[in-house]
Amino acid sequence: MKVTPTAIPEVLIIEPKVFGDERGFFFESFNQQRFEQATGVHCNFVLNSHSRSARNVLRGLHYQIKQPQGKLVRVAAGEIFDVVVDIRKSSPTFGRWVGTLLSDDNKRQLWAPPGFAHGFQVVSECADVLYMATEYYAPEHERSIIWNDSALAITWPLNAKPVLSRKDQAGAALGDAEVFP
């Protein structure tokens, strides 16, 4: 497993060791012991989710203000542009974001720690996104930051108008959002 810190050091890109031949491939998508040894992150995943979305669907930027979730995100089919925003007010990287392409081809995973907002845009025809979370989903604590907040200036790879849920259309600007201390 190869672990690469991003411009926000707590956000990590994880590349598993892939074994492939003419029959296909095999890799461990998660191994608790190896994950902890390679990342230094000690966590307990309690929820495993799977979403399928069509091209230009943009989900996010989501977080839970109580019961904050750390997320390990990967793509089983297709490709997404995955984005994480630091929303910890006391952090030196508050308001900064990192984005990376995750796909079934590159098999990369992204670790988004608690205290960060997360979102993604589908750049392939469709994408199956799998993510493990360190806390259970708590809708009463869920918050959303608007995807196109000018204060964040996220460079989404849009080639058409994004497809958004009502919740994501109504996201707050970072300056108005409830954030972590």
Phi and psi restraints in degrees (value plus and minus 20) as a CYANA .aco file:
   2 LYS   PHI    -129.2   -89.2
   2 LYS   PSI     109.8   149.8
   3 VAL   PHI    -136.8   -96.8
   3 VAL   PSI     107.4   147.4
   4 THR   PHI    -143.7  -103.7
   4 THR   PSI      96.9   136.9
   5 PRO   PHI     -87.0   -47.0
   5 PRO   PSI     130.2   170.2
   6 THR   PHI    -117.6   -77.6
   6 THR   PSI    -189.3  -149.3
   7 ALA   PHI     -82.6   -42.6
   7 ALA   PSI     -40.6    -0.6
   8 ILE   PHI    -127.7   -87.7
   8 ILE   PSI      84.0   124.0
   9 PRO   PHI     -74.4   -34.4
   9 PRO   PSI     -48.8    -8.8
  10 GLU   PHI     -94.3   -54.3
  10 GLU   PSI     -40.1    -0.1
  11 VAL   PHI    -108.4   -68.4
  11 VAL   PSI     104.1   144.1
  12 LEU   PHI    -141.4  -101.4
  12 LEU   PSI     124.9   164.9
  13 ILE   PHI    -124.1   -84.1
  13 ILE   PSI     107.6   147.6
  14 ILE   PHI    -137.0   -97.0
  14 ILE   PSI     107.0   147.0
  15 GLU   PHI    -135.9   -95.9
  15 GLU   PSI      93.8   133.8
  16 PRO   PHI     -93.7   -53.7
  16 PRO   PSI     139.6   179.6
  17 LYS   PHI     -99.6   -59.6
  17 LYS   PSI     101.1   141.1
  18 VAL   PHI    -126.7   -86.7
  18 VAL   PSI     110.9   150.9
  19 PHE   PHI    -127.3   -87.3
  19 PHE   PSI      97.0   137.0
  20 GLY   PHI    -155.7  -115.7
  20 GLY   PSI     132.6   172.6
  21 ASP   PHI    -173.4  -133.4
  21 ASP   PSI    -186.3  -146.3
  22 GLU   PHI     -82.1   -42.1
  22 GLU   PSI     -36.6     3.4
  23 ARG   PHI    -104.3   -64.3
  23 ARG   PSI     -42.2    -2.2
  24 GLY   PHI     122.4   162.4
  24 GLY   PSI    -159.0  -119.0
  25 PHE   PHI    -168.2  -128.2
  25 PHE   PSI     147.2   187.2
  26 PHE   PHI    -165.7  -125.7
  26 PHE   PSI     119.1   159.1
  27 PHE   PHI    -175.1  -135.1
  27 PHE   PSI     133.4   173.4
  28 GLU   PHI    -101.5   -61.5
  28 GLU   PSI      97.1   137.1
  29 SER   PHI     -97.1   -57.1
  29 SER   PSI     -42.2    -2.2
  30 PHE   PHI    -179.1  -139.1
  30 PHE   PSI     115.2   155.2
  31 ASN   PHI    -160.4  -120.4
  31 ASN   PSI      91.7   131.7
  32 GLN   PHI     -72.4   -32.4
  32 GLN   PSI     -68.2   -28.2
  33 GLN   PHI     -83.5   -43.5
  33 GLN   PSI     -66.9   -26.9
  34 ARG   PHI     -87.2   -47.2
  34 ARG   PSI     -58.7   -18.7
  35 PHE   PHI     -79.6   -39.6
  35 PHE   PSI     -69.4   -29.4
  36 GLU   PHI     -83.9   -43.9
  36 GLU   PSI     -61.7   -21.7
  37 GLN   PHI     -84.8   -44.8
  37 GLN   PSI     -61.4   -21.4
  38 ALA   PHI     -98.3   -58.3
  38 ALA   PSI     -51.5   -11.5
  39 THR   PHI    -125.9   -85.9
  39 THR   PSI     -43.2    -3.2
  40 GLY   PHI      57.1    97.1
  40 GLY   PSI     -14.2    25.8
  41 VAL   PHI    -114.2   -74.2
  41 VAL   PSI     102.6   142.6
  42 HIS   PHI    -128.1   -88.1
  42 HIS   PSI      91.5   131.5
  43 CYS   PHI    -166.5  -126.5
  43 CYS   PSI     146.6   186.6
  44 ASN   PHI    -144.3  -104.3
  44 ASN   PSI      95.0   135.0
  45 PHE   PHI    -101.4   -61.4
  45 PHE   PSI     110.5   150.5
  46 VAL   PHI    -138.3   -98.3
  46 VAL   PSI     -26.9    13.1
  47 LEU   PHI    -165.6  -125.6
  47 LEU   PSI     114.3   154.3
  48 ASN   PHI    -144.7  -104.7
  48 ASN   PSI      99.3   139.3
  49 SER   PHI    -139.3   -99.3
  49 SER   PSI     136.3   176.3
  50 HIS   PHI    -158.2  -118.2
  50 HIS   PSI     106.0   146.0
  51 SER   PHI    -146.0  -106.0
  51 SER   PSI     128.1   168.1
  52 ARG   PHI    -141.4  -101.4
  52 ARG   PSI     113.3   153.3
  53 SER   PHI    -160.6  -120.6
  53 SER   PSI     131.8   171.8
  54 ALA   PHI    -107.1   -67.1
  54 ALA   PSI     149.6   189.6
  55 ARG   PHI     -71.4   -31.4
  55 ARG   PSI     119.0   159.0
  56 ASN   PHI      50.3    90.3
  56 ASN   PSI     -15.8    24.2
  57 VAL   PHI     -87.9   -47.9
  57 VAL   PSI     112.9   152.9
  58 LEU   PHI    -142.3  -102.3
  58 LEU   PSI     100.3   140.3
  59 ARG   PHI    -133.8   -93.8
  59 ARG   PSI     107.2   147.2
  60 GLY   PHI     101.9   141.9
  60 GLY   PSI     158.1   198.1
  61 LEU   PHI    -119.6   -79.6
  61 LEU   PSI      94.3   134.3
  62 HIS   PHI    -125.4   -85.4
  62 HIS   PSI     131.5   171.5
  63 TYR   PHI    -184.2  -144.2
  63 TYR   PSI     146.3   186.3
  64 GLN   PHI    -136.3   -96.3
  64 GLN   PSI     102.3   142.3
  65 ILE   PHI     -91.6   -51.6
  65 ILE   PSI     -50.5   -10.5
  66 LYS   PHI    -137.6   -97.6
  66 LYS   PSI     131.6   171.6
  67 GLN   PHI      36.4    76.4
  67 GLN   PSI      30.1    70.1
  68 PRO   PHI     -80.0   -40.0
  68 PRO   PSI     120.6   160.6
  69 GLN   PHI    -122.5   -82.5
  69 GLN   PSI     112.1   152.1
  70 GLY   PHI    -106.4   -66.4
  70 GLY   PSI     122.2   162.2
  71 LYS   PHI    -150.3  -110.3
  71 LYS   PSI     115.7   155.7
  72 LEU   PHI    -129.9   -89.9
  72 LEU   PSI      92.2   132.2
  73 VAL   PHI    -131.4   -91.4
  73 VAL   PSI     117.2   157.2
  74 ARG   PHI    -167.2  -127.2
  74 ARG   PSI     145.8   185.8
  75 VAL   PHI    -136.3   -96.3
  75 VAL   PSI     104.7   144.7
  76 ALA   PHI    -107.9   -67.9
  76 ALA   PSI     -49.5    -9.5
  77 ALA   PHI    -169.7  -129.7
  77 ALA   PSI     113.7   153.7
  78 GLY   PHI      72.7   112.7
  78 GLY   PSI    -178.4  -138.4
  79 GLU   PHI    -169.5  -129.5
  79 GLU   PSI     120.3   160.3
  80 ILE   PHI    -151.7  -111.7
  80 ILE   PSI     138.6   178.6
  81 PHE   PHI    -120.9   -80.9
  81 PHE   PSI      91.9   131.9
  82 ASP   PHI    -120.2   -80.2
  82 ASP   PSI     114.3   154.3
  83 VAL   PHI    -149.0  -109.0
  83 VAL   PSI     118.4   158.4
  84 VAL   PHI    -149.9  -109.9
  84 VAL   PSI     114.3   154.3
  85 VAL   PHI    -140.9  -100.9
  85 VAL   PSI     110.5   150.5
  86 ASP   PHI     -97.0   -57.0
  86 ASP   PSI      96.9   136.9
  87 ILE   PHI    -140.3  -100.3
  87 ILE   PSI      13.8    53.8
  88 ARG   PHI    -117.3   -77.3
  88 ARG   PSI      86.6   126.6
  89 LYS   PHI     -73.2   -33.2
  89 LYS   PSI     -54.5   -14.5
  90 SER   PHI    -105.0   -65.0
  90 SER   PSI     -21.0    19.0
  91 SER   PHI    -102.1   -62.1
  91 SER   PSI     123.8   163.8
  92 PRO   PHI     -87.3   -47.3
  92 PRO   PSI     -35.3     4.7
  93 THR   PHI    -127.2   -87.2
  93 THR   PSI      -0.9    39.1
  94 PHE   PHI     -74.5   -34.5
  94 PHE   PSI     112.5   152.5
  95 GLY   PHI      62.3   102.3
  95 GLY   PSI     -23.0    17.0
  96 ARG   PHI    -111.1   -71.1
  96 ARG   PSI     134.5   174.5
  97 TRP   PHI    -150.3  -110.3
  97 TRP   PSI     137.3   177.3
  98 VAL   PHI    -151.1  -111.1
  98 VAL   PSI     127.9   167.9
  99 GLY   PHI    -159.4  -119.4
  99 GLY   PSI     127.5   167.5
 100 THR   PHI    -171.4  -131.4
 100 THR   PSI     135.6   175.6
 101 LEU   PHI    -104.9   -64.9
 101 LEU   PSI     108.6   148.6
 102 LEU   PHI    -137.2   -97.2
 102 LEU   PSI     116.1   156.1
 103 SER   PHI    -171.1  -131.1
 103 SER   PSI     146.9   186.9
 104 ASP   PHI     -88.3   -48.3
 104 ASP   PSI     -43.1    -3.1
 105 ASP   PHI     -95.5   -55.5
 105 ASP   PSI     -68.0   -28.0
 106 ASN   PHI    -105.6   -65.6
 106 ASN   PSI     -35.6     4.4
 107 LYS   PHI      37.0    77.0
 107 LYS   PSI      -3.0    37.0
 108 ARG   PHI     -90.2   -50.2
 108 ARG   PSI     135.1   175.1
 109 GLN   PHI    -145.3  -105.3
 109 GLN   PSI     135.8   175.8
 110 LEU   PHI    -143.7  -103.7
 110 LEU   PSI     109.9   149.9
 111 TRP   PHI    -117.2   -77.2
 111 TRP   PSI      96.9   136.9
 112 ALA   PHI    -130.7   -90.7
 112 ALA   PSI      87.3   127.3
 113 PRO   PHI     -88.3   -48.3
 113 PRO   PSI     144.4   184.4
 114 PRO   PHI     -77.6   -37.6
 114 PRO   PSI     125.5   165.5
 115 GLY   PHI      78.4   118.4
 115 GLY   PSI     -13.9    26.1
 116 PHE   PHI    -144.0  -104.0
 116 PHE   PSI     127.2   167.2
 117 ALA   PHI    -110.0   -70.0
 117 ALA   PSI     127.4   167.4
 118 HIS   PHI    -152.0  -112.0
 118 HIS   PSI     122.6   162.6
 119 GLY   PHI    -179.2  -139.2
 119 GLY   PSI     147.6   187.6
 120 PHE   PHI    -173.4  -133.4
 120 PHE   PSI     137.3   177.3
 121 GLN   PHI    -141.9  -101.9
 121 GLN   PSI     113.9   153.9
 122 VAL   PHI    -100.6   -60.6
 122 VAL   PSI     105.9   145.9
 123 VAL   PHI    -129.6   -89.6
 123 VAL   PSI     -28.3    11.7
 124 SER   PHI    -119.3   -79.3
 124 SER   PSI    -199.7  -159.7
 125 GLU   PHI     -74.8   -34.8
 125 GLU   PSI     -62.8   -22.8
 126 CYS   PHI    -176.5  -136.5
 126 CYS   PSI     148.6   188.6
 127 ALA   PHI    -168.7  -128.7
 127 ALA   PSI     119.5   159.5
 128 ASP   PHI    -122.9   -82.9
 128 ASP   PSI      96.6   136.6
 129 VAL   PHI    -130.7   -90.7
 129 VAL   PSI     110.2   150.2
 130 LEU   PHI    -135.5   -95.5
 130 LEU   PSI     114.1   154.1
 131 TYR   PHI    -165.1  -125.1
 131 TYR   PSI     117.9   157.9
 132 MET   PHI    -120.9   -80.9
 132 MET   PSI     120.7   160.7
 133 ALA   PHI    -144.7  -104.7
 133 ALA   PSI     130.5   170.5
 134 THR   PHI    -107.6   -67.6
 134 THR   PSI     -28.7    11.3
 135 GLU   PHI    -156.7  -116.7
 135 GLU   PSI     136.4   176.4
 136 TYR   PHI     -92.1   -52.1
 136 TYR   PSI     133.8   173.8
 137 TYR   PHI     -85.3   -45.3
 137 TYR   PSI     109.8   149.8
 138 ALA   PHI    -150.8  -110.8
 138 ALA   PSI      69.2   109.2
 139 PRO   PHI     -76.6   -36.6
 139 PRO   PSI     -49.5    -9.5
 140 GLU   PHI     -88.8   -48.8
 140 GLU   PSI     -37.7     2.3
 141 HIS   PHI    -127.7   -87.7
 141 HIS   PSI     -20.3    19.7
 142 GLU   PHI     -93.6   -53.6
 142 GLU   PSI     118.7   158.7
 143 ARG   PHI    -152.0  -112.0
 143 ARG   PSI     143.8   183.8
 144 SER   PHI    -162.7  -122.7
 144 SER   PSI     113.2   153.2
 145 ILE   PHI    -122.1   -82.1
 145 ILE   PSI     117.4   157.4
 146 ILE   PHI     -81.1   -41.1
 146 ILE   PSI     115.8   155.8
 147 TRP   PHI     -83.1   -43.1
 147 TRP   PSI     -49.0    -9.0
 148 ASN   PHI    -130.9   -90.9
 148 ASN   PSI       9.9    49.9
 149 ASP   PHI     -78.3   -38.3
 149 ASP   PSI     103.5   143.5
 150 SER   PHI     -85.5   -45.5
 150 SER   PSI     -45.3    -5.3
 151 ALA   PHI     -87.7   -47.7
 151 ALA   PSI     -48.7    -8.7
 152 LEU   PHI    -106.6   -66.6
 152 LEU   PSI     -56.3   -16.3
 153 ALA   PHI      31.3    71.3
 153 ALA   PSI      29.7    69.7
 154 ILE   PHI     -90.7   -50.7
 154 ILE   PSI     113.1   153.1
 155 THR   PHI    -112.9   -72.9
 155 THR   PSI      59.0    99.0
 156 TRP   PHI     -90.9   -50.9
 156 TRP   PSI     122.8   162.8
 157 PRO   PHI    -104.4   -64.4
 157 PRO   PSI      32.7    72.7
 158 LEU   PHI     -94.5   -54.5
 158 LEU   PSI     116.8   156.8
 159 ASN   PHI    -141.3  -101.3
 159 ASN   PSI     -14.3    25.7
 160 ALA   PHI    -179.2  -139.2
 160 ALA   PSI     152.9   192.9
 161 LYS   PHI     -84.1   -44.1
 161 LYS   PSI     113.5   153.5
 162 PRO   PHI     -89.5   -49.5
 162 PRO   PSI     129.8   169.8
 163 VAL   PHI    -114.8   -74.8
 163 VAL   PSI      97.3   137.3
 164 LEU   PHI    -143.2  -103.2
 164 LEU   PSI     129.1   169.1
 165 SER   PHI     -96.8   -56.8
 165 SER   PSI     145.5   185.5
 166 ARG   PHI     -80.5   -40.5
 166 ARG   PSI     -60.5   -20.5
 167 LYS   PHI     -79.8   -39.8
 167 LYS   PSI     -63.5   -23.5
 168 ASP   PHI     -93.0   -53.0
 168 ASP   PSI     -49.3    -9.3
 169 GLN   PHI     -86.8   -46.8
 169 GLN   PSI     -47.6    -7.6
 170 ALA   PHI    -118.6   -78.6
 170 ALA   PSI      -6.7    33.3
 171 GLY   PHI     -79.3   -39.3
 171 GLY   PSI     133.6   173.6
 172 ALA   PHI    -105.8   -65.8
 172 ALA   PSI     134.9   174.9
 173 ALA   PHI     -90.1   -50.1
 173 ALA   PSI     131.2   171.2
 174 LEU   PHI     -73.5   -33.5
 174 LEU   PSI     -61.8   -21.8
 175 GLY   PHI     -84.1   -44.1
 175 GLY   PSI     -39.9     0.1
 176 ASP   PHI    -126.7   -86.7
 176 ASP   PSI     -26.7    13.3
 177 ALA   PHI    -101.6   -61.6
 177 ALA   PSI     131.8   171.8
 178 GLU   PHI     -96.8   -56.8
 178 GLU   PSI     101.0   141.0
 179 VAL   PHI    -142.7  -102.7
 179 VAL   PSI     156.4   196.4
 180 PHE   PHI    -103.1   -63.1
 180 PHE   PSI     131.2   171.2
